[in-house]
């Protein structure tokens, strides 16, 4: 499936010159009266090497046709992050580089969509929201009036997000995985 270069997103897998590449970074530039361009940093999945590539805004890019399978996250060890298909009990391991920012949302027994290309796991799509426990944050100030200023909170996976001042350590919060942002406190 061909898409316009401006539709590239971080984590997307594309076909270029017969090779699979994962988009690691993407910046859309429109410099003054010049034509727009999309500057990308890509990882070649066959070798792991990094490449920078500049696309014109009007360029068409071939998005790789990937099979998607729901799998539960199990655990992490020296060989990677392990996921299991509940129907076939097949397990796959992905590296930290394969996961990218998704590593911040991994908690055991949460379903993730694993992207497969020709029987090989090449990426992961997290659920839209995850629930994570707050392990460290500043205490609530007694007598402080309500305000819209947020404070940083360290979550169980190592992710730090801005949360409202009423959130305390030990509470569970819902996080939007697309933005990496606090949504609400879980009751």
FIVO-677932 format. One line per field, with one value per residue: residue number from 1; y, x, z of N, C-alpha, C in turn. Coordinates in pm, whole numbers. Layout:
residues N
i	c(NUM; ...)
n_v	c(Y; ...)
n_u	c(X; ...)
n_w	c(Z; ...)
ca_v	c(Y; ...)
ca_u	c(X; ...)
ca_w	c(Z; ...)
c_v	c(Y; ...)
c_u	c(X; ...)
c_w	c(Z; ...)
END
This chain:
residues 187
i	c(1; 2; 3; 4; 5; 6; 7; 8; 9; 10; 11; 12; 13; 14; 15; 16; 17; 18; 19; 20; 21; 22; 23; 24; 25; 26; 27; 28; 29; 30; 31; 32; 33; 34; 35; 36; 37; 38; 39; 40; 41; 42; 43; 44; 45; 46; 47; 48; 49; 50; 51; 52; 53; 54; 55; 56; 57; 58; 59; 60; 61; 62; 63; 64; 65; 66; 67; 68; 69; 70; 71; 72; 73; 74; 75; 76; 77; 78; 79; 80; 81; 82; 83; 84; 85; 86; 87; 88; 89; 90; 91; 92; 93; 94; 95; 96; 97; 98; 99; 100; 101; 102; 103; 104; 105; 106; 107; 108; 109; 110; 111; 112; 113; 114; 115; 116; 117; 118; 119; 120; 121; 122; 123; 124; 125; 126; 127; 128; 129; 130; 131; 132; 133; 134; 135; 136; 137; 138; 139; 140; 141; 142; 143; 144; 145; 146; 147; 148; 149; 150; 151; 152; 153; 154; 155; 156; 157; 158; 159; 160; 161; 162; 163; 164; 165; 166; 167; 168; 169; 170; 171; 172; 173; 174; 175; 176; 177; 178; 179; 180; 181; 182; 183; 184; 185; 186; 187)
n_v	c(-117; 212; 520; 874; 1056; 1238; 1113; 931; 768; 742; 428; 295; 49; 30; -45; -21; -3; -282; -366; -393; -127; 43; 324; 547; 811; 1117; 1412; 1680; 1923; 2254; 2470; 2806; 2950; 2724; 2385; 2140; 1888; 1558; 1454; 1166; 912; 592; 238; -39; -344; -595; -584; -407; -167; 194; 456; 772; 944; 1157; 1254; 1395; 1596; 1516; 1262; 912; 640; 299; 120; -149; -464; -602; -878; -893; -986; -1060; -1062; -1159; -980; -1124; -1145; -1005; -1075; -1151; -1210; -1058; -906; -1088; -1226; -1388; -1582; -1641; -1835; -2020; -2061; -1988; -1828; -1514; -1311; -978; -714; -433; -223; -291; -249; 21; 319; 183; 14; 144; 88; -173; -420; -719; -963; -796; -725; -693; -577; -757; -705; -885; -999; -1199; -1423; -1338; -1147; -801; -565; -380; -289; -94; -118; 130; 259; 222; 92; 205; 191; 448; 510; 698; 1029; 1379; 1475; 1559; 1896; 2018; 2224; 2367; 2549; 2455; 2398; 2420; 2323; 2071; 1787; 1596; 1239; 925; 620; 263; 133; 290; 512; 862; 1088; 1383; 1460; 1544; 1750; 1609; 1339; 1057; 860; 510; 504; 411; 498; 593; 583; 742; 583; 678; 943; 938; 1039; 1143; 1038; 976; 906; 576; 412)
n_u	c(84; 67; 162; 157; 458; 433; 259; 397; 476; 623; 757; 633; 655; 827; 870; 1155; 1360; 1349; 1397; 1313; 1231; 1224; 1061; 1222; 1260; 1100; 1061; 881; 949; 894; 1042; 1030; 966; 1021; 973; 803; 950; 1021; 1215; 1377; 1478; 1584; 1570; 1724; 1575; 1684; 1958; 1994; 2117; 2145; 1987; 1964; 1712; 1573; 1262; 1062; 770; 572; 643; 578; 548; 610; 419; 480; 318; 187; 127; -89; -93; -253; -90; 17; 216; 489; 749; 1079; 1412; 1763; 1764; 1566; 1235; 955; 673; 351; 134; -195; -361; -208; 9; 257; 571; 739; 1032; 1130; 1362; 1486; 1527; 1354; 1112; 1110; 962; 753; 835; 799; 543; 506; 366; 317; 95; -60; -227; -76; -39; 130; 343; 394; 613; 641; 643; 812; 862; 842; 770; 571; 251; 113; -169; -435; -462; -300; -277; -95; 110; 187; 504; 671; 638; 595; 476; 132; 50; -70; -350; -303; -431; -659; -515; -401; -152; 73; 255; 562; 555; 687; 645; 570; 703; 917; 863; 813; 561; 351; 134; -180; -187; -317; -263; -113; 165; 155; -95; -298; -279; -427; -281; -231; -113; -40; 35; 179; 81; -86; -416; -634; -716; -730; -995)
n_w	c(0; -93; 51; 115; 176; 384; 554; 701; 1007; 1334; 1413; 1210; 948; 649; 296; 104; -168; -185; 74; 425; 639; 949; 1080; 1278; 1356; 1262; 1086; 971; 745; 636; 478; 457; 144; 2; -117; 85; 300; 427; 677; 775; 1012; 972; 1042; 912; 894; 840; 892; 1101; 1075; 1073; 890; 733; 565; 322; 221; -38; 7; -168; -243; -280; -58; 8; 219; 432; 405; 672; 890; 1165; 1502; 1807; 2112; 2440; 2672; 2838; 2988; 3057; 2958; 2914; 2642; 2531; 2506; 2583; 2420; 2400; 2200; 2274; 2162; 2006; 2165; 2085; 2113; 2092; 2078; 2123; 2063; 2257; 2082; 1874; 2000; 2075; 2197; 2308; 2506; 2744; 2824; 2891; 3077; 3260; 3117; 2957; 2655; 2339; 2004; 1778; 1509; 1220; 966; 700; 876; 1078; 1371; 1367; 1481; 1725; 1844; 2085; 2321; 2312; 2558; 2876; 3210; 3477; 3772; 4004; 4121; 4228; 4327; 4394; 4719; 4802; 4856; 5152; 5200; 4973; 4701; 4441; 4128; 3787; 3749; 3678; 3813; 3804; 3767; 3843; 3687; 3719; 3509; 3448; 3302; 3291; 3361; 3339; 3596; 3763; 4065; 4276; 4257; 4409; 4541; 4474; 4363; 4077; 3741; 3426; 3109; 2798; 2522; 2274; 2301; 2532; 2769; 3071; 3142; 3324; 3670; 3794; 3937)
ca_v	c(0; 334; 636; 991; 1065; 1316; 1026; 843; 781; 670; 290; 236; -30; 59; -116; 73; -74; -425; -391; -340; -24; 94; 468; 578; 955; 1179; 1557; 1741; 2058; 2338; 2586; 2927; 2932; 2600; 2272; 2066; 1760; 1477; 1401; 1047; 821; 459; 123; -153; -455; -712; -570; -320; -43; 316; 536; 893; 959; 1272; 1238; 1514; 1583; 1451; 1126; 802; 542; 170; 70; -295; -539; -680; -954; -847; -1089; -1020; -1144; -1109; -961; -1216; -1107; -958; -1136; -1108; -1228; -962; -895; -1206; -1219; -1520; -1593; -1724; -1945; -2121; -2064; -1953; -1713; -1437; -1216; -856; -637; -299; -140; -324; -195; 168; 379; 90; -50; 217; 46; -318; -481; -857; -1003; -695; -763; -603; -623; -782; -696; -994; -993; -1330; -1509; -1282; -1030; -682; -448; -399; -177; -106; -79; 277; 305; 123; 134; 189; 235; 557; 464; 812; 1162; 1473; 1464; 1665; 2004; 2044; 2364; 2431; 2564; 2379; 2467; 2333; 2288; 1928; 1749; 1472; 1113; 810; 504; 134; 90; 383; 627; 978; 1168; 1492; 1423; 1649; 1752; 1520; 1200; 1022; 734; 391; 507; 362; 599; 549; 657; 736; 537; 755; 1068; 918; 1140; 1107; 1056; 981; 816; 456; 392)
ca_u	c(0; 146; 115; 238; 566; 387; 180; 486; 469; 727; 721; 580; 751; 811; 954; 1230; 1466; 1339; 1434; 1222; 1286; 1134; 1077; 1259; 1237; 1037; 1043; 825; 1001; 844; 1130; 997; 894; 1064; 880; 815; 1022; 1011; 1346; 1354; 1585; 1528; 1652; 1707; 1542; 1766; 2093; 1994; 2190; 2065; 1998; 1882; 1659; 1486; 1156; 985; 633; 486; 690; 495; 628; 542; 402; 490; 197; 221; 24; -97; -141; -261; -8; 35; 353; 520; 862; 1202; 1537; 1878; 1739; 1467; 1103; 885; 529; 295; 3; -277; -425; -112; 114; 384; 635; 838; 1110; 1166; 1465; 1448; 1526; 1231; 998; 1113; 897; 653; 892; 747; 406; 504; 338; 278; -41; -132; -225; -14; -53; 263; 346; 474; 641; 690; 663; 909; 813; 920; 727; 463; 158; 54; -309; -450; -436; -252; -288; 35; 116; 280; 599; 737; 592; 597; 354; 33; 67; -195; -392; -278; -554; -661; -450; -383; -11; 99; 383; 611; 534; 758; 556; 635; 784; 1026; 812; 777; 455; 297; 4; -236; -127; -383; -216; -14; 235; 75; -218; -289; -327; -443; -190; -253; 14; -6; 97; 258; 28; -185; -557; -717; -686; -812; -1060)
ca_w	c(0; -102; 124; 93; 275; 499; 640; 777; 1152; 1408; 1437; 1087; 872; 506; 200; 22; -239; -157; 214; 526; 726; 1053; 1099; 1416; 1375; 1146; 1100; 849; 732; 528; 491; 381; 19; -63; -102; 209; 297; 547; 713; 858; 1052; 949; 1077; 822; 983; 812; 948; 1218; 1048; 1070; 768; 727; 430; 305; 121; -72; 58; -268; -267; -232; 14; 15; 355; 430; 441; 790; 961; 1303; 1594; 1947; 2200; 2576; 2718; 2948; 3073; 2992; 3001; 2834; 2498; 2485; 2567; 2533; 2401; 2369; 2136; 2364; 2091; 1962; 2266; 2022; 2178; 2016; 2158; 2051; 2132; 2301; 1962; 1803; 2074; 2080; 2314; 2362; 2625; 2860; 2853; 2909; 3206; 3233; 3084; 2879; 2514; 2242; 1866; 1724; 1364; 1165; 823; 655; 991; 1172; 1443; 1332; 1557; 1822; 1859; 2219; 2328; 2315; 2694; 2972; 3350; 3542; 3910; 4035; 4223; 4293; 4290; 4506; 4799; 4787; 4953; 5225; 5198; 4843; 4624; 4315; 4016; 3673; 3734; 3697; 3871; 3742; 3840; 3788; 3685; 3744; 3395; 3428; 3229; 3372; 3300; 3419; 3654; 3847; 4200; 4371; 4241; 4511; 4520; 4496; 4284; 3940; 3646; 3287; 3022; 2653; 2466; 2153; 2343; 2654; 2859; 3173; 3106; 3442; 3780; 3788; 4068)
c_v	c(124; 447; 753; 1003; 1143; 1233; 926; 872; 701; 530; 219; 160; -7; -28; -13; -4; -223; -463; -332; -240; 18; 241; 493; 724; 1011; 1327; 1612; 1886; 2128; 2469; 2702; 2899; 2809; 2491; 2197; 1936; 1689; 1413; 1284; 982; 683; 352; 11; -276; -578; -704; -487; -188; 76; 395; 662; 910; 1079; 1244; 1375; 1491; 1508; 1307; 1024; 696; 414; 122; -83; -358; -634; -757; -905; -958; -1034; -1117; -1078; -1091; -1051; -1163; -1056; -1038; -1089; -1120; -1135; -963; -1001; -1185; -1357; -1506; -1687; -1843; -2056; -2145; -2039; -1828; -1647; -1342; -1098; -782; -501; -205; -165; -257; -43; 218; 287; 21; 18; 172; -103; -356; -622; -873; -893; -734; -652; -662; -634; -781; -800; -970; -1123; -1418; -1459; -1158; -911; -559; -481; -271; -192; -79; 74; 334; 189; 182; 101; 250; 347; 510; 580; 941; 1250; 1458; 1581; 1770; 2032; 2193; 2435; 2439; 2485; 2462; 2368; 2300; 2141; 1907; 1621; 1352; 1003; 689; 375; 86; 182; 508; 738; 1060; 1279; 1451; 1540; 1641; 1657; 1375; 1173; 889; 617; 389; 456; 468; 538; 642; 636; 700; 612; 881; 1050; 1014; 1081; 1133; 1073; 887; 698; 431; 255)
c_u	c(89; 80; 206; 341; 524; 303; 265; 473; 582; 675; 667; 691; 721; 904; 1023; 1347; 1468; 1374; 1328; 1295; 1180; 1164; 1104; 1234; 1179; 1016; 994; 869; 932; 922; 1089; 917; 941; 961; 908; 892; 1003; 1147; 1322; 1485; 1522; 1625; 1620; 1688; 1630; 1902; 2097; 2064; 2094; 2093; 1914; 1839; 1565; 1390; 1099; 842; 543; 529; 591; 588; 545; 539; 401; 359; 233; 101; 27; -158; -142; -181; 3; 183; 376; 627; 977; 1319; 1648; 1853; 1631; 1340; 1015; 734; 478; 156; -79; -342; -327; -1; 253; 440; 732; 907; 1146; 1272; 1411; 1439; 1399; 1110; 994; 1048; 794; 704; 840; 608; 394; 479; 285; 127; -125; -117; -164; -35; 88; 255; 444; 493; 708; 730; 759; 851; 903; 880; 612; 380; 94; -96; -319; -424; -382; -268; -158; 33; 220; 372; 669; 678; 599; 468; 260; 57; -66; -225; -366; -409; -544; -596; -434; -236; 8; 235; 430; 584; 610; 667; 636; 724; 904; 986; 778; 674; 413; 157; -48; -181; -193; -339; -105; 53; 144; -55; -192; -351; -338; -362; -229; -120; 54; 72; 191; 213; -76; -326; -646; -664; -781; -867; -1030)
c_w	c(0; -23; 91; 206; 399; 596; 718; 926; 1215; 1439; 1314; 1015; 724; 424; 112; -38; -204; -14; 307; 614; 827; 1073; 1247; 1451; 1247; 1176; 967; 846; 616; 534; 398; 256; -60; -42; 28; 190; 430; 569; 808; 900; 1049; 996; 979; 910; 959; 881; 1076; 1196; 1037; 943; 785; 583; 427; 191; 89; -22; -39; -298; -210; -172; 25; 161; 348; 474; 554; 841; 1105; 1389; 1735; 2031; 2336; 2605; 2839; 3041; 2988; 3047; 2907; 2684; 2444; 2566; 2502; 2533; 2363; 2306; 2223; 2294; 2057; 2064; 2207; 2091; 2082; 2111; 2069; 2133; 2173; 2180; 1880; 1868; 2074; 2208; 2378; 2487; 2753; 2903; 2881; 3054; 3176; 3210; 3018; 2732; 2429; 2104; 1807; 1572; 1311; 1015; 784; 774; 1095; 1238; 1412; 1411; 1649; 1829; 1996; 2215; 2338; 2454; 2778; 3112; 3420; 3681; 3926; 4146; 4293; 4237; 4414; 4586; 4771; 4894; 5020; 5221; 5066; 4767; 4496; 4204; 3901; 3649; 3766; 3761; 3805; 3832; 3767; 3799; 3696; 3631; 3370; 3351; 3327; 3295; 3395; 3465; 3736; 3989; 4300; 4359; 4341; 4475; 4553; 4416; 4143; 3849; 3507; 3199; 2876; 2589; 2340; 2189; 2462; 2762; 2955; 3120; 3230; 3549; 3770; 3927; 4124)
END
